[in-house]
Amino acid sequence: MMAFSLVFAGFMVLGLSMDRHHERILRRRGPAWWQRKLLLASGFLLLAAALALLLATDDGGQAVVGWFGLMSLAAMVMVLLVSYHPRSVPVLAASLLASGILLALC
């Protein structure tokens, strides 16, 4: 759950770094150049954190395959949400992260 939350949040942040998706999700102009760089870096860091989490729990091959599977699932969910209900993307990402952290602590 935590790895999926990190991947989904990473894709959300990477999507927010693009002008078109930023305007569609947040209903504001696209990010400034420094915000775009920060969003790109944090999105890739979230994806790398998910891979590191999976590598810590599984062996190498299974972790990478699971990471690609989670990225495929998160990308499909993100495409559907941005297409049909873009305003719910930040809310869903925040709730997924919170629930993933709570589950990891239990």
Residue pairs with C-beta under 8 A, 6 or more apart in sequence:
1 99
1 100
1 103
1 104
2 53
2 100
2 101
2 103
2 104
3 50
3 53
3 54
3 66
3 67
3 70
4 50
4 70
4 73
4 74
4 96
4 100
5 96
5 97
5 99
5 100
5 101
6 46
6 47
6 49
6 50
6 53
6 97
6 100
7 46
7 47
7 50
7 67
7 70
7 71
7 74
8 74
8 77
8 78
8 92
8 93
8 96
9 46
9 93
9 96
9 97
10 43
10 44
10 45
10 46
10 47
10 50
10 74
11 43
11 47
11 71
11 74
11 75
11 78
12 43
12 78
12 89
12 90
12 93
13 39
13 42
13 43
13 46
14 39
14 40
14 43
14 44
15 21
15 22
15 25
15 78
15 82
15 89
16 22
16 25
16 26
16 31
16 39
17 31
17 35
17 36
17 39
17 40
17 43
18 30
19 29
19 30
19 31
20 30
21 82
22 28
22 29
22 30
22 31
23 29
23 30
24 82
24 86
25 82
25 86
25 87
25 89
25 90
26 90
27 87
30 36
31 39
47 71
50 67
50 70
51 63
51 64
51 67
54 63
54 64
54 66
54 67
54 70
55 63
57 63
58 66
78 89
81 88
81 89
81 92
82 89
